[in-house]
Amino acid sequence: MIELQDVNKTYLVGESPLRALRDVNITIDAGEYLSVMGPSGSGKSTLLNMVGLLDRPDSGSYRLEGTATEELGEELRARLRADYVGFIFQAFHLINRLTTLENVELPMMLSGIAPKKRRQSALDVLEQVGLADRAGHRPNQLSGGQLQRVAIARAIVMRPRILLADEPTGNLDQASGAEVVEVLENLNREGITLLVVTHDAQLGKRALRRIRMVDGQIETDTGDGNAPAGSTAL
């Protein structure tokens, strides 16, 4: 499903080059559950952005479902991203003036989906993440864990095949983090490919396949991403 071959990415920091990815090779099958760990600046988030079509390789190739993506125009990349990928970030990126339901509806509104259909789809995913009773609440009326679950609902409302989570529990207390992890792992059990970037060693260990990055390279890649979900406690 996901195949990166000899992918390199360099950014300019001031006038100095920073090699974020160095000859990265990785294949990820549909339905896998992976964590990506490593020190700050090791290339974790760059790898996530590459998989999510938010960034392009300077060299190498990225194929998504057999489609070579590196030479596609922005419109086609955006279409692939909308069809395949959902994003969850440490900062929830919700709009404060909108209700929970309206925040979840937003991606469908931007895609031109009719109001009645998007309303029902948003209600369905809020039920899925256990927040149907908070549909009329605004972000300032929700806890941190609830805010992240709203962000998850928004990420999956377009029914993506891949869910990319960058430090999804980073702003949460332990109890709220455990709730969010349960939601993510349930989505993986339903068939969504799940990639989680985290500094949290306990969260990283829960993943069925574990990648460690150092200096823009994959140092280790262990585990079976398609094994039954583990039960390591947070």
C-alpha positions in Angstrom: 0.0 0.0 0.0 2.8 2.4 1.0 6.3 2.1 -0.5 9.1 4.6 0.0 12.4 3.8 -1.9 15.6 5.7 -1.3 13.8 8.8 -0.2 15.8 11.8 0.8 14.7 15.2 2.1 16.8 18.2 2.9 15.6 21.5 4.3 17.5 24.8 4.6 17.7 26.1 8.1 19.0 29.6 7.5 21.8 29.0 5.1 22.6 25.5 6.4 21.2 22.3 4.9 19.5 19.9 7.3 19.1 16.3 6.0 15.7 15.2 7.4 15.5 11.9 5.6 18.5 9.9 4.3 17.9 7.0 1.9 14.7 5.8 3.6 13.2 2.6 2.5 10.0 1.3 4.0 7.0 -0.7 2.8 3.7 -0.7 4.8 0.9 -3.0 4.1 -2.8 -2.1 4.5 -4.0 -2.5 8.1 -0.6 -2.3 9.8 -0.1 -0.6 13.2 3.2 1.2 13.4 4.9 3.5 15.9 7.8 5.8 14.8 10.1 6.8 17.6 13.5 8.5 17.9 15.1 11.7 19.3 14.0 15.2 18.3 15.2 16.0 14.8 15.5 12.3 13.8 13.1 12.7 10.9 9.9 11.2 12.5 7.5 14.0 11.5 9.1 14.4 8.1 8.5 10.7 7.4 4.9 11.2 8.5 4.5 14.3 6.3 6.0 12.4 3.4 3.6 9.5 3.8 0.7 12.0 4.1 1.6 13.7 0.9 2.3 17.0 2.7 5.9 16.9 1.5 7.8 15.7 -1.5 11.1 13.8 -1.6 14.1 15.5 -3.1 15.1 12.2 -4.5 13.7 8.7 -4.4 10.1 7.5 -4.9 6.9 7.2 -3.0 4.1 4.9 -4.3 0.7 4.9 -2.7 -1.6 2.1 -3.8 0.7 1.6 -6.8 0.6 5.3 -7.8 3.9 7.1 -8.1 3.2 10.4 -6.2 6.5 12.4 -6.4 5.7 14.0 -9.8 2.0 14.5 -9.3 0.6 18.0 -9.4 -0.8 19.6 -6.3 -4.4 19.0 -7.3 -3.9 15.3 -7.8 -1.9 15.0 -4.6 -4.7 16.8 -2.7 -7.2 14.4 -4.2 -5.1 11.3 -3.1 -4.7 12.8 0.3 -8.4 13.4 0.7 -9.2 9.8 -0.5 -6.6 8.0 1.6 -5.2 9.9 4.5 -6.5 11.3 7.8 -4.3 13.4 10.2 -4.2 13.8 13.9 -1.9 16.2 15.6 -0.8 17.0 19.2 -2.5 20.4 18.8 -6.1 19.7 18.1 -6.6 22.4 15.5 -10.3 22.8 16.2 -12.2 26.0 15.4 -13.5 27.5 18.6 -16.5 29.2 17.2 -17.8 25.9 15.7 -19.6 23.1 17.6 -18.2 19.6 17.8 -20.5 18.5 15.0 -19.6 21.5 12.8 -15.9 20.9 13.3 -16.3 17.2 12.2 -18.4 18.3 9.2 -15.7 20.7 8.0 -13.7 18.3 5.7 -17.0 17.2 4.0 -18.1 20.8 3.6 -14.8 21.7 1.9 -15.3 18.6 -0.4 -18.8 19.8 -1.4 -20.7 17.1 0.3 -24.4 17.9 0.7 -25.5 19.2 4.2 -27.8 16.4 5.1 -25.3 13.7 4.2 -22.4 15.4 6.0 -24.5 15.9 9.1 -25.4 12.2 9.3 -21.8 11.1 8.6 -20.5 13.5 11.3 -23.0 12.1 13.8 -22.0 8.5 12.9 -18.3 9.1 13.6 -19.0 11.0 16.8 -21.0 8.0 18.0 -18.0 5.9 17.0 -15.6 7.9 19.2 -18.1 8.1 22.1 -19.0 11.8 21.7 -22.5 11.8 20.3 -23.7 13.5 23.4 -21.3 16.4 22.9 -22.3 17.2 19.3 -23.6 20.7 20.3 -20.7 21.6 22.6 -17.9 24.0 21.5 -14.2 23.2 22.1 -14.0 25.3 25.3 -16.6 23.1 26.8 -14.6 19.9 26.3 -11.8 18.2 28.1 -8.4 17.5 26.5 -9.3 13.9 25.8 -12.6 14.9 24.3 -10.9 17.5 22.1 -8.6 14.9 20.7 -11.5 12.5 20.1 -13.2 15.2 18.1 -10.0 15.6 16.1 -10.0 11.9 15.4 -13.7 12.0 14.3 -12.8 14.8 11.9 -9.9 12.8 10.6 -11.9 9.7 9.9 -15.2 11.3 8.7 -14.0 11.0 5.0 -13.3 7.3 5.6 -9.5 7.4 5.0 -7.5 4.1 4.7 -4.5 5.6 6.5 -4.5 7.4 9.8 -1.4 9.5 10.7 -1.1 10.6 14.3 1.7 12.9 15.4 2.1 12.9 19.2 -1.6 12.2 19.6 -1.4 12.0 23.5 1.3 14.6 23.9 -1.1 17.2 25.5 -3.1 14.8 27.5 -3.0 13.3 31.0 -2.6 9.6 31.4 -6.3 8.8 31.6 -7.3 10.9 28.7 -4.4 9.5 26.7 -5.5 6.0 27.4 -9.0 6.8 26.0 -7.5 8.3 22.8 -5.2 5.2 22.3 -8.2 2.9 22.7 -10.1 4.8 20.0 -7.1 4.7 17.6 -6.5 1.0 18.2 -10.2 0.2 17.7 -9.9 2.0 14.3 -6.9 -0.1 13.4 -8.8 -3.3 14.3 -11.4 -2.2 11.9 -8.8 -2.1 9.1 -7.4 1.4 9.1 -3.6 1.6 8.7 -2.3 3.4 11.7 1.1 5.3 12.0 1.8 7.0 15.3 4.8 9.3 15.9 5.5 9.5 19.6 8.2 10.3 22.2 6.2 8.2 24.7 8.0 4.8 25.0 4.9 3.1 26.5 2.7 4.2 23.6 5.4 3.2 21.1 5.6 -0.3 22.6 1.8 -0.8 22.0 2.3 -0.7 18.3 2.6 -4.0 16.5 5.5 -2.8 14.4 8.0 -0.4 15.8 10.4 1.9 13.9 13.2 3.9 15.4 14.8 6.7 13.5 18.1 8.4 14.1 19.6 11.2 12.0 17.0 10.8 9.2 17.5 7.1 8.8 15.5 4.0 10.0 17.8 2.5 12.6 15.5 -0.4 13.6 12.2 -1.9 12.3 10.8 -4.6 14.5 7.6 -6.5 15.1 4.7 -7.6 12.9 2.4 -4.8 12.0 -0.5 -7.2 11.2 -0.4 -9.2 14.4 -3.4 -9.0 16.9 -3.4 -5.8 18.9 -1.3 -5.9 22.1 -2.3 -5.0 25.6 0.7 -3.3 27.0 -0.5 -0.9 29.7 0.1 2.8 29.3 
